[in-house]
Amino acid sequence: MTIRDDDLDTPPQINIVPMIDIIFAILTFFIMATLFLTRSEGLPVNLPSAETARQQTAKQQRITVTIDDQGNLFLDRKPTEGSLLTNQIKALKGNQPNVLVIINADEKVDHGQVIAVMDQVRTIEGTTLGIATKRP
């Protein structure tokens, strides 16, 4: 076996392309995992700001009513009609004595529509009403 002079002149090289692929795969995994760890109760809307907004800490069942910027009504991310809202909330409440109903209304929604939804929720016994806001 003979050793050629060409082989001795070539410096050893480390190919890092496979390592970069692995790093990107791990990074993608962590990004996707954190997306699924976040809890999203309502649909994305532009919430109004409130200086006095505070985090709800009570551990009770939550039902989210969302009103988007076009005035469409959703109950726990499912489209619904205003006339059916009371019965659907009662069905979700079931036998539980207390539930928290959070109204998640876009800041562009007509004030009258939000009041109408609040009025319907107040007629249900054992519900606590909350309004979602964001801190400025």
C-alpha positions in Angstrom: 0.0 0.0 0.0 1.4 3.3 -1.0 0.6 6.7 0.4 0.4 9.5 -2.1 1.7 13.0 -1.4 -1.8 14.5 -2.2 -3.4 12.7 0.8 -0.9 14.2 3.2 -1.4 17.8 2.1 -5.2 17.8 2.6 -6.1 19.0 6.1 -8.8 17.1 8.0 -12.2 18.7 7.7 -15.3 18.6 9.9 -18.6 18.7 8.0 -21.0 20.8 10.2 -24.0 20.7 7.8 -25.6 17.7 9.5 -25.2 19.3 12.9 -26.9 22.5 11.7 -29.8 20.4 10.4 -30.2 18.7 13.7 -30.1 22.1 15.6 -32.8 23.5 13.3 -34.9 20.3 13.8 -34.6 20.7 17.6 -35.4 24.4 17.4 -38.5 23.7 15.3 -39.6 21.0 17.8 -39.4 23.5 20.7 -41.2 26.2 18.8 -44.1 23.9 17.9 -44.2 22.5 21.4 -44.6 25.9 23.0 -47.4 26.8 20.6 -49.4 23.9 21.8 -48.7 24.7 25.5 -50.4 28.1 25.4 -54.0 28.1 26.4 -56.3 29.9 24.1 -59.9 30.2 25.3 -61.3 32.6 22.8 -60.8 33.6 19.2 -58.3 36.3 18.4 -59.9 39.7 18.8 -58.6 43.2 19.6 -59.5 43.6 23.2 -60.1 47.0 24.7 -57.4 48.3 27.2 -58.2 48.8 30.9 -55.8 50.1 33.6 -57.6 48.1 36.3 -57.5 44.8 34.4 -56.6 41.9 36.7 -56.0 38.2 36.2 -58.8 35.8 37.3 -57.4 33.3 39.7 -60.5 31.3 40.7 -60.3 27.7 39.7 -63.8 27.2 38.3 -65.1 26.2 34.9 -64.8 28.9 32.3 -67.1 29.4 29.3 -65.9 32.0 26.7 -68.3 34.0 24.6 -66.5 35.8 21.8 -67.8 38.6 19.6 -65.5 39.4 16.7 -65.2 42.7 14.9 -68.0 41.8 12.4 -70.4 41.1 15.3 -70.3 37.3 14.9 -71.0 35.4 18.1 -69.0 32.3 19.2 -69.4 30.1 22.3 -66.2 28.3 23.2 -64.8 28.9 19.6 -68.0 27.5 17.9 -70.3 29.8 16.0 -73.7 30.4 17.5 -76.7 32.6 17.4 -77.8 35.1 20.0 -81.2 33.5 20.5 -79.5 30.1 21.3 -76.9 31.5 23.7 -78.7 31.1 27.0 -79.7 27.5 26.4 -76.2 26.6 25.1 -74.5 28.1 28.2 -77.0 26.2 30.5 -76.1 23.0 28.7 -72.4 23.6 29.1 -72.9 24.6 32.8 -74.7 21.3 33.5 -74.9 20.5 37.2 -72.1 22.7 38.3 -73.1 25.4 40.9 -70.9 28.2 39.6 -69.3 28.9 36.2 -67.4 31.9 35.0 -68.6 33.3 31.6 -66.0 35.5 30.0 -67.1 37.9 27.3 -64.3 38.3 24.8 -65.5 41.2 22.6 -63.5 43.1 20.0 -63.1 46.8 20.8 -64.9 47.7 17.5 -68.1 45.8 18.4 -71.3 47.9 19.0 -71.8 48.5 22.7 -75.5 47.4 22.4 -74.5 44.0 21.3 -72.2 43.4 24.2 -74.8 44.6 26.6 -77.4 42.2 25.1 -75.0 39.3 25.6 -74.3 40.4 29.2 -78.0 40.5 29.8 -78.5 37.0 28.5 -75.7 35.7 30.7 -77.0 37.4 33.8 -80.4 35.5 33.5 -78.6 32.2 34.0 -78.4 31.2 37.7 -74.9 30.4 39.0 -72.9 32.3 36.5 -70.3 34.9 37.2 -69.7 37.4 34.4 -66.3 38.5 33.4 -65.1 40.8 30.6 -61.7 40.1 28.9 -59.4 43.2 28.5 -55.8 43.8 27.9 -53.4 45.9 29.9 -52.1 49.0 28.1 
